[in-house]
Amino acid sequence: MLSHYEILYWLKFAIVKIIGITMFRKIRNHIAKNTTEKNELKQQKHKKSWNGIKNDRKQRKKTKH
């Protein structure tokens, strides 16, 4: 039979472990969301700049002839 103190110790251990795991998951998910958002923004910027370059080339071709 477990004594009173051992039961309290294991309860504390279990609670701390559960809280730790949930916090770790939340932080990891938060970091993952931030990185995906940043990558999407980079891709959008790249598309915009590339479209701008393409449009400039089209304009130059039109003005030359």
C-alpha positions in Angstrom: 0.0 0.0 0.0 1.3 3.4 -0.9 1.7 5.9 1.9 -0.1 9.3 1.9 3.1 11.2 0.8 3.9 8.8 -2.0 0.4 9.2 -3.4 0.8 13.0 -3.3 4.2 12.8 -5.0 2.9 10.7 -7.9 -0.2 13.0 -8.3 2.1 16.1 -8.5 4.4 14.2 -10.9 1.5 13.3 -13.2 0.0 16.8 -13.1 3.3 18.5 -13.9 4.0 16.0 -16.7 0.6 16.6 -18.3 1.0 20.4 -18.1 4.5 20.2 -19.5 3.5 18.1 -22.4 0.5 20.3 -23.3 2.6 23.5 -23.0 5.3 21.9 -25.2 2.7 21.0 -27.9 1.1 24.5 -27.8 4.5 26.2 -28.2 5.5 23.8 -31.0 2.3 24.4 -32.8 2.6 28.1 -32.4 6.2 28.1 -33.8 5.0 25.9 -36.7 2.2 28.3 -37.6 4.6 31.3 -37.5 7.1 29.6 -39.7 4.4 28.6 -42.3 3.0 32.1 -42.3 6.5 33.6 -42.8 7.2 31.2 -45.7 3.8 32.0 -47.3 4.6 35.8 -47.1 8.0 35.2 -48.6 6.4 33.3 -51.5 3.9 36.0 -52.1 6.6 38.7 -52.1 8.6 36.6 -54.6 5.6 36.1 -56.8 4.9 39.9 -56.8 8.4 40.8 -57.6 8.7 38.2 -60.4 5.4 39.4 -61.8 6.7 42.9 -61.7 9.8 41.9 -63.6 7.7 40.0 -66.2 5.5 43.1 -66.7 8.5 45.3 -67.1 9.9 43.1 -69.8 6.5 43.1 -71.6 6.4 46.9 -71.4 9.9 47.2 -72.8 9.1 44.9 -75.7 6.0 46.9 -76.5 7.8 50.3 -76.4 10.7 49.2 -78.5 8.6 48.2 -81.5 
